[in-house]
């Protein structure tokens, strides 16, 4: 279950690659960490819905939209989202960078984790997202151990950009999430070249 606070220590990731495993019907996230190398994670549609719900709500609660009247909150959040996607401010040391060119994502299924828990925490103006999960092909006795896999520390601009990438991949997978997030999906006027390449 997603939580908003945790004392668990996660390997810090500096780069994120996203893809889709059509055979397993899973979103693939490959985190590049300094301490533990490449760590692959698989997200189910259900887990992605839960993640995006908490992710979007946390951005809304900490944005100027939170002070607006209810009927204007999505519009204000959408303007912030569009502004972030147009921003060229991607040079944050703690923010993951996307692939520079579309390419197949290389990872070993034997070393992958099925994400079962997501932790979200807002630290000042940074969103920290931690992923924990079960090793898909763990050795005997370790298959039920939930392990902290990777965490991303995102400033608000990059938080919006990563959320847009997740949304793009959900659309590419045909998971039908478009109607769940109107402020996120009504921003198609944003030129694709302004987003990090997914």
Secondary structure, 3 states (H helix, E strand, C coil): CCECCCCCCCCEEEEEEEEEECCCCEEEEEEEECCCEEEEEEECHHHHHHHHHHHHHHHHHCCHHHHCCHHHHHHHHHHHHHHHHHCCCCCCCCCCECCCCCCCCCCCHHHCEEEEEEEEEEECCEEEEEEEEEECCCCCCCCCCEEEEEEEEEEHHHHHHHHHHHHHHHHHHCCCCHHHCHHHHCCCCCCHHHCCCC
